[in-house]
Amino acid sequence: MQPFIYARPATLAEAVAILQEHGPDARVLAGGTDLIIRLRDRSVRPTVVVDVKRIAELDPAIVEVDGHLRIGATTVMTDIVADERARRHFPALVEAAAVVGSVQIRNRATLAGNLCNASPAADTAPALLVYGADVLAAGPSGTRRIPLTEFFVRSGQTTLARGELVTAIELPLPDRPTGSAHVRRTRRRGHDLASVTLAVAIDDTGRTRLAYGSVGPRPVLVVDDSGVLANRQAADADRTAVLERLLVDASPSPRSMRAGPEYRLAMLRVLAVRAVRTALDRLAGEPES
Amino acid sequence: MTTVPIELTVNGRSRRLDVAPNVTLLDVLRDDLGLTGTKECCLVGECGACTVSLDGRIVDSCLVLAVEADGAAVTTIEGLAVDGRMSPLQAAFLDEGAVQCGYCIPGQLMAAHDLLERVPHPTVEQVQEGLAGNLCRCGCYGQITEAVLATAEGHDR
């Protein structure tokens, strides 16, 4: 691993100042499950590594604030999976957090880190997108709220500006009965990156929010307001037509090793249908079909 | 390179060290503290050979900088034995023939120990999920699973 300076700021202001000073030569270290691999293979070569885990303002506790569930920037996947409010209101997020890596990885990997890496295959991104999550960021000119739909640019790049770091992710608590689910396709069970990762949330008005990742440069959110997808009585041809319209932006890379584009596009449709079915079962409070 | 002073507890014993920022907890355990039971293998967090417990949670020590462990309590495979005798889990691995080449076993034991602390009576699926981060190139998964289940049953006796 190449040499670097290790900074362990105690306050947010201190962290922002370091990130502002060093810009692209600084890297934020939270769980380290991606960064340390990249430091070792030298695909990133920062002069400063900024460990954010001891910043006083970044409490890893999950709290309810103003109708939102706030997940701190240092909260790890294991704690999200165990959180009762997350399990009750955001089951797709819990399902996604539960399949990130292994126990060892989930004990270390943070939700904020999963987003900031901006991997198209980030499992938690589709779930957060269907729940309308925002990213809270602190920077040299104060704090701001970034809708997750405006956070990802492409693989490895976000809309965070120089000197900014994520302080929390907030999910609005649902104001209507909602059924939701996360599903994904991997090469093998256990510990693998997703070839397709997808989440669906359907509310009692029939509004369907669907988000998918690993089939393009960034995760995509699409919405069906027609109610057709959520209507079990609708003709198959009609539901297929709506789904095709929603999935039109999927453009998997032909260069990825995990799966070919044809397979990903075929599985995207299969997973979307399954996730819609599970979300509808959960909305109706029925055993899952 | 400038070193950073750290203090951590390893297997109950307090340790003070000066470490370079770019060395991992795995490096320090093996090279500075001589605790070579923890193995280096894939170095990308996939194989689990370097699994240790950090403040009560298992982690891949190849993905933790030594400086991040400042102030932490670490348990390695050397800390699993009770009063110099193998733990029931370690004995079960031998009884079930779960150890072939042995390289992955310290990590398997740390992960299995952690699983049984959280889930004293796991199902086969829970064992497989709990050990999904630990690869065995000898393919002893069946025997390893049996050893974990046997240990869980033994808790009742």
Contacts between the chains, C-beta under 8 A, distances in Angstrom:
chain1	res1	chain2	res2	distance
A	1	B	22	4.1
A	1	B	23	7.4
A	1	B	24	7.8
A	2	B	22	6.6
A	3	B	1	4.7
A	3	B	20	7.3
A	3	B	21	7.4
A	3	B	22	5.5
A	4	B	21	5.9
A	4	B	22	6.1
A	5	B	2	7.6
A	5	B	21	6.8
A	6	B	4	6.2
A	6	B	21	3.6
A	6	B	65	7.2
A	6	B	67	5.2
A	8	B	67	7.5
A	29	B	65	7.6
A	29	B	68	7.6
A	32	B	63	5.5
A	32	B	64	6.5
A	32	B	65	6.8
A	32	B	68	7.0
A	33	B	45	5.7
A	33	B	60	7.7
A	33	B	63	5.3
A	36	B	24	7.1
A	36	B	62	7.6
A	36	B	63	4.7
A	36	B	64	7.5
A	36	B	65	6.8
A	37	B	43	7.7
A	37	B	44	5.1
A	37	B	45	6.7
A	37	B	63	7.0
A	39	B	22	7.2
A	40	B	43	6.2
A	49	B	21	6.9
A	49	B	65	7.9
A	51	B	65	7.9
A	51	B	67	7.5
A	51	B	68	6.3
A	53	B	68	7.2
A	78	B	57	7.1
A	101	B	45	6.9
A	101	B	133	6.9
A	102	B	45	7.9
A	102	B	48	6.8
A	102	B	132	5.0
A	102	B	133	2.4
A	102	B	134	7.7
A	103	B	58	6.1
A	103	B	111	6.6
A	103	B	114	7.0
A	103	B	115	7.7
A	103	B	129	7.8
A	103	B	130	6.1
A	103	B	132	7.3
A	103	B	133	5.6
A	104	B	45	7.0
A	104	B	48	6.1
A	104	B	51	5.8
A	104	B	58	5.3
A	104	B	59	5.4
A	104	B	60	4.7
A	104	B	111	7.2
A	104	B	133	4.6
A	105	B	45	5.8
A	105	B	60	7.1
A	105	B	63	8.0
A	105	B	133	6.6
A	107	B	54	7.9
A	107	B	57	4.2
A	107	B	58	6.2
A	107	B	59	5.6
A	108	B	59	5.2
A	108	B	60	7.6
A	108	B	63	6.7
A	108	B	64	7.3
A	189	B	132	7.8
A	190	B	128	7.4
A	190	B	129	7.7
A	190	B	132	3.7
A	190	B	133	8.0
A	191	B	46	6.5
A	191	B	132	5.0
A	191	B	133	5.6
